[in-house]
Amino acid sequence: MIEAEVHQLLREFLRQQGHIQWPHHLTMARLVARALRLGRSALLQIGSTAAYRGRYRLSYLMPALVWPGPIVLVVPQAIQQQLVQDEIPTLLQTLPTVKSIQVGERWPGETFQGILITTPSAWLSGQLSALEKSNSSTTAAPAFPKNILTLIDGIDPLVNWVRHELTCRLDDGDWHQLGLAYPSQQTPIRDLRVKLTHLAFQHPANPYSCYLADAEEHALLEDLYNQLTETPLGLEALPPTWQKFRQQLTQEDSMTWLQLNRGSGQLALHCAPVHLADIMQPLWERQPVILIGAAVDEENRAENYRQRLGLEDLTCLKFTPDRQRDGIQLYAPDRLPMPNSNQFPSAILQEIRNLLQLPETRTQPTVILVGDNPLKAQIGSILAAEYGSRVQVEKTDGPSNGILVTGWEFWQDHRLRCLPPGLLIITTLPIPSLENPLVAGQVAYYKRLRQDWFRLFLLPSALQTLQLAIAPISAQQGKVALLDNRVNHRSYGRTILKTLNPIAQSTYLDPSWLAPVNQAL
């Protein structure tokens, strides 16, 4: 069977490399090979540290190259380049068979039996388009045919990828097209747009420059469509973008938000579904899938994650971290004020000053994660006055012993390109803010269903963000300071600490905290 062949080939390859690199290589390779043979879907959580190192990819590349049938490999652009330029050519040199590899956004042809490497955006767009065509009379060939096993690597942001593909957007150009489509209604269209923009400016400024549409703004959009319905042209003259926006707007579980540029006065409208499961379930039925992520769910069965994406029964496995290589030293003081108190900024600033006296901060980078934008600017300014050019606020061109003050989003986008820090200071937990309309819309959806929106949505999002953020530290057994006292005094704090395992935790700074992590565990 292919499982035995893959096991033997991968074991020999690892021996030639001289080290194992990841303790779960052979187990994962057999699971992927079994999924290929049976055509059964699987969800594999490899851990944030393994994902950061990237060495786990050998475990699915080997069975994919040995398998005689066709495969679609969906990976983000950054991973794609590494696969094509390095990892796949290296493996092909050691394998007895040669398999065709192509990169593109459509399936090469009916007779193709190789591996097509594509991006998440291209794959999702093609699959969602195929679902639309299946519900209409269109006979055009889909970009990705049915029943071809698909392996998707790096699925941690999959929910965001899906919602991005399903989001309808209206900007300046769309309003212009609407005016051209209804020449007799240009004045009412312009007046309504001015009203919408005026209402958008009434929302208090927030860090996202986005606002969930309220009842009055929804009513204006409905009035616009009603006015166009009563024209001789009716709604048949609507430009395609406006048609899609209307379809989404009328859905019961949709959320609409306004994106405002206060400087230029430009306004963009967005509308997206909150509930993705019903939309995605037919997509998963088109082919078996192997989903690989770092940390998509705290549970092995990933029930919450699967429910959000409409994934039904499939093989689930969560690999345990290597306690000897993937641990961190965690400092979580329990005497600090809570983040919503007035004393919090000055207290954590003093704590940061103490931490910056540690020996490793003089030779290695230090990263300070601050979720609150005003506080981030304040800390960056104060530290820059004390440490000079070593301090950078969301810039990656600092010295090798630099102090990077950054928000969560910037660190998530740049952590793979930055030098691994010797110390990571987390001021507050990355619990999504209700000021973000995408967050507020989803919370409102859970509230309508009378479900626990914190446990089902906010906490899982925070856990995933936290695990991915500390992966560079865990990869080198570094030090993490978590200054959010909720981890010590809230019921969900135990869940957070469990997620960060393996850890050597201390609530105070003393010489033992500086001991090597493998001795403290």
N, C-alpha and C positions, 0 to 999 in steps of 0.2 A: 504493500500500500504506500501511498505518497507520504504518509506520516513517517514511516520507517526510513524511506529514502531521504526525506528532508532532514530528519534527525541525524542521520549518518553524515550527510554532506555538510551540514552546519557545524556539527561537532568537529569534523576534520578541518573546516575553515578556521574555526576558533583556535584550534591547536596551532595552526600555521601562524596565526596572529600573535601567539605567545601569551595571551591573557583572555579571560572570559569576557571582560568589559561589563557585563550585566548578568546577574545570576539566573534570570528567568528566560534567557534566550531560547533554550531547547523546548521548554514548556509552551511558550508562546508560538514558536514555529510549528509545533505539532497541532496546536489548536487552530491556527490559520489553515494548515494543510487539511485538517479534518473538515473545517467549514467549506473549503474549496471542493472537497470530494463529495460531501453530502448536500452542498448547496444550501446550507443552513446559516442564518444570520447570527452574528455574534457582536457583543459589546465588551471591549477590553479596556480596563483602566490601568495604565502602566505606572502611574505616579509622577508627580511634578518634577522630581529630580531626574528620573530617567528620561522624561521628555526634554528637559533642558540639555542633558548631555547628548541626546539624539542617537545613542548607540543601539537602542532597541529596534531600529528600523531593519537591521539585518534579519530579525525574526519574522518579518512578513515578506521581505524581498526574496529570501531564499525560496519559500514555497510558491510565491507568485511566479518566479522565473522557471521553476521546475514544472509547475502545472501546465498541461498541454493545451488547455482551453483559453479563451479570451478573458481579459480582466480590464476593468476600468479602475485606475488608481487616482484618487482625488486628494491632492495635497496643496497647501498654500504655496505661493510663489517662492518664498524663501527656502522651504524644504525641497521644492521641485528642483531648484538649481543644484542643490547638494546631491540629490539622488542621481540626476542625469550626468553631472560632471565627475562624481566621485564614487559613490557607493555602488551603483548598478554596474559601471564598467569594471570595478574591482571584483565583484562577484561573478560577472560573466567570464572572466579569465579563468576561474576555477571550476566552472560547471561543464559537464559533458554535453549539454544541449545548448543551442543558441535560440533565443526567442526574440522576435521583433519588438522593438520599443519605439513608440511614436509619442510625440507631444502635440496636443491640439485641442480644439474645442468641439469637435464632432467625431463620431465614430468613423474610422477610415473606410469601412466597407463590409459587406456581408461575409466575405471570405476571410477577413482579418482574424487571426488567432493569437495575436500578441497582446502586449500591454499598452493601453492608451493612458498617458498621464495628462491630467487636466486640472484646472483650478476649481475650487468650490463654487465660485461665482458662475463659471461656465456650466458646470454640472447642474447646479440648482436651477439656473435659468432654463437650461434645456429640458430638465425633468418637469418643471412647473409648466412650461410651454406644452410639453407632450400631454400633460393632464388636461390642459385647456382644450387642446385639439381633439382629444378623445371624447370630450363632451360636445363637440361640434361636428360639422360635416367635413371639416378639413382633412385632406388625405396626404398632406406633405409628410415626408419621412422625418421621424424625430431625430434629434441630435445624438441621442443615446438609446439604442434599441432595448427592448425588454429582455429580461432573463440573463443578462451578462453580469456576473458577479462583480460587485463594486466594493473596493476597499477605500475607506475615507480615513485619512490620518490627520490628527490635530483637531478633533471635533469639539474641543472646549468652547470655542465661540460659535458653535453650530446654530444655536438658537438665534443669536444676533445675525448670522449669515442669512438664515431663512427669513427673518423679519425684514432685513434690508431688501431682499429680493421681492418681498411682497408689499413693500411700502410704495404708495403712490405719492408723487410730489408735483406740486403746481408752483411754478415760479414766474418771473416776468414774461418770459417767452410764451408760456402757456396762456397767460391772460391776453397777450397780443393775438395769438391764434384764435382765441375764443371771440375776440372782437371782429376778426376777419370772417369767421364762420357765421356771425350774426350781425351784419352791417347795420341793420336798423336798431340794434340794441346796444351800440357802443357806449352811448351816454349812461344808460342804467348800469351797464357792466362796470364802467369806470367809477361811477358813484358808489357802487357796492364795494368795490375794491378799496376805495378811500375809507369807507366806514370800517372795513375789516382792519385796515392798517391803523386807524385811529384807536380801535379797541385793543389791538395788540400793544400799543404804546401805553395803555392804561395798566398793564400788568407790571408788578414790581420787578425790577431788574434781578436776574439770577445768574449764576456762573455759566449756565448753559445757553442763555439767550433764546430759550425755547419755553413755550407755555402751552399747557393742555387747553384745548378749546373749551370755552364755557357754553352755557345754553344760548346766550345771545349770539355768539359767533356761529354756533351750529345753525341757529335760526336764519341767519343771513345767507349761509350757503344753501339751505333748503329753499329760501325765497328766490335765490338766483336760478336754481333748477326749475322751480315752479314757473317763473317768468318766461324762461326759454321754452317750456312745454307749451305755453299758450301762444307762442309765435307761429306763423304759418309754416316755418321750417320744422317746428317741434324739436324733439331731442335727437332726431336722426342726423342732424347736422353737427352734433357735438364732436369735436376732435377726439381721437382715440384716448389721449391722456385724461381728458375730462370724463369720458365714459367710464374708464377704469376707476377714477376717483369717486364717481357717483356710486358705482357698484360697491366699492369698499365702504363708503360713507353710510350706506343704508344697511350694512350688516350690523346685527345686534351687538356683536363683541368687538367692534372696531374702536380704535381710539384716534382722535384727530389732534394734531398740535401745530402751533404756529412757530416758525423760526424767524426771528426778527434781527435785522442788522440796524441797531439804533443809530449808527453813524451815517449810513447811506439812506436809511428809511425803507430799505427793501424788505419785503415779506415773502416767505415761502410757506406753503401749506403742505402738511404731510398727513397721510391717513394709512393705518396699518392694522391688521388683525391682532388681537391679544391672544386668542386661543388658536394655537397652531396645530394641535393634534389632529383635528378632523381634516385639515388641509394636507398634512404630511402623511397620514396613514395610507392613502392610495399610492403615494410616491414610493413608500417602502415596499409595497406589494408588487412593484414592477420588476424587482430583482432581489436576490439575496445580497445583504450588505455586511461588511465587517467594519465596525466602527471602533476607532482607536483614539483614546483621549488620555490626558494626564490625570485629571481629577474632576470628573463631571458630576459625581454624586458621592456623598459620604458613606452610602450603603453599598454592599457588594452587588445587590440586585438592581441598583439604580432605579428604583421604582418611580421616584419623583421625576427624574430626568426623562425616563421613558414616557411617562404620562404627558409631559409637556410637549413631546415631539411625536406622539402617536405611535411609539414603538411597542409592538405587542411582544409575545413570548419569544425570547431568543437567548442564546447562551451568554451568560454574563460572568465575568471574572475580574477581580481586582487584585493586582499583584502587590505584595507587601514590600515596603522599602527595605533596603539592606541596612540593618542596624549598625553595622561596623563602618559603613561608608557614607550614609545619607543623613546622619543625625546633625542636630544643631544645639548650640548652647543658648537657652532662652532666659532672658532676664525680664521678669514681669513684676515690677514693684507693686505692692498692694496699699501703699500709703498716699498715692497721688489722688488729687480731686478728679471727679468725673468730667468727661469732655464738655458737658453742657454748663459747667460752673464758671464763674468769672475768674476763679483762681487758676484755672487749667492752663492758660497760655504761659503765665510766668512760671508755674511749677514745672512744666515740661521743658521750658527753655533752660532752667537750671539743671534739670536732669540730662539734657543734651550736652550741656557744657561739661558735666561730670564724665559722661561717656566719651567725649572727645579727648579726654586725658588718657585713655587707654593706649598702651604702647602700639597696638596694631594700626591705630588710626594715623600714625605718623608715617607709615610706609605703604599702606594699602588704601584703596578708595573707601569712603564712607557714604552711605546713601541714607537720607532722611526723608521718609514718606509722610507727607502732610496732605490730608484730604481736603481741608478747608483752604480755599484760595487766599482770603485775606491773611490768615495765619501763616500760610506758606510764604507769602511776600514778606511778612513781618520777621519770621525766623531767618529767611534768607538775608534780609537787610542787616539784622543785628549780627549774625555770624560773619557776614562779609566785612563788617567793621572790625571784628576781632581776629579773623583769620585771613583776611585779604583775598587775593586772587585764587586761593584754594577753593573758595566757595563759588559754586555755580548753581543758578536756579534754572532747572530744566534745560541744561546745555551739557553736551557730552564731550566737550573739548578741554576739560580740565586736566590738571596734572595727575600723575599716577597715584598720588596720595590726596586727591581732591575730595571735597565734601559736596555731594550733589543733593540739593534740596529740590524735591519733585513731588508732583501729584501721582496718584495711582495710574491714571491713563498714560501719562508720559513714560513711567517706569515699565508698564506692560509693553509698550511699543518699542522701547529701546534696551530692555534688559539683556537681550541676546547679543547686542552689539557693544555693550559696556564691559569694562573689566569687572570681574566678580568682586564685590566689595568684601572687605574683611569684617565690616560691621554694618548691619541694617537696623535703623531706628524707625519704628512704626509708631506714630503719634496717636492715631485712632484707627479702629477697625474699619475695613472698607465696606461698611454697610451702605447699600445704595441710597442716595438721597431722594426724598420725595419731591424735591424741587425739579428733578429731572422728569419731564413729561412722560417719557417711556416707562419710568419706574412708577410714577403716579397712576398712569393708565392701567398698568398691570395689577397694582395694589387694589385699585377700584374694582377691577374684575373679580379678584379673589373675595373682596368684601361683599359684592353682590351675591356670590355663591355661598356666603357665610363660611368661608374656609380660612384656615390659619395662614394669613398672607405673610407673616414673618417667617414661620417655619418652612413654608412651602416655596417662598420666593426670595425674600431678602437674605435670610441666613445662608441658603445654598449658594447664592451669588457671592456673598462675602467670603465663604469658605473657599470657593474656587479661586477667587482673586488673590486671597491670602496665600494659598499654596503655590500658585504660579509665581507670586512675587518673591517668595523666599527660596525658590529653587536654586538660584545662583549661590546662595549662602549654604544651603544644604549640600550642594555638590562639592563644596570644599570644607565641610564641617565647620562652618563659620559661626558667628555670633549674631543673635537677633535680640533687640530690646523692644518689647511691646509695652508702650506707656499708657495704654487704654485700660483703666482699672475695671471696666466692665467684664474683662476676661476672668477676673478674680471674684466678682460679686454678682454676676448675673447667671441664671440657670444655664444659658447657652454657652457660658464660658468653658464648661467641661467639654462640650462638643468641639469647640475651637481647639482646645489643647490636645484633644484626642486626634484631631485632624493633622496637627503639626508633628505628631510622633514620627520617628523617635527623637525625643528631646531630653536634655538635662536642664531642668528648670530651677531657677533661683529667684527669690523675691527681694534679694538685696545684693549689692555689689561687694564681693570680697575676693580674696585670692583664689578660692576654689572655683569661682565662675570662669576663671581664665585657664583652668586645666583642660587638657585635650579632651574632646567630647567622648572619644571611645573609652576613656578611663572613667568618665563620670556616669556613663549609661549603665 
